[in-house]
Amino acid sequence: MKKPPRIKLPEAINPGQIIEVKTLATHVMETGNRKDGTGKIIPRNIIHTFTATFEGEEVFSATLGSGIAANPYIAFFMKVPGPGTLTLTWLDDAGTTTVEKVPLSVA
């Protein structure tokens, strides 16, 4: 990804609250079905795996296919047990791994 993903969380979080986590990754998501100007097939390069962990425990994961749009938006809900770090990981076909760590503070 050329730009860091955007992540949106609620401003105030209470212990035990269920929150929605919204992410938007900037990625071309090339399917491998198109050709360039010279007629060569553009290699497939999509984000194929997304995972979210909270303090090392997986809270959400998704396996994506070639039907997903460019700049994929992923949203999920999670219960926040207390303060900690939410780690979001995107992995694409080119072997690029993007990791964002977001500290969650609870009131």
Secondary structure, DSSP 8 states (H G I E B T S, - for coil): --S--EEE--SS--TT-EEEEEEE-----B-S--B-TTS-B---B-EEEEEEEETTEEEEEEE--TTS-SS-EEEEEEE--SSEEEEEEEEETTS-EEEEEEEE---
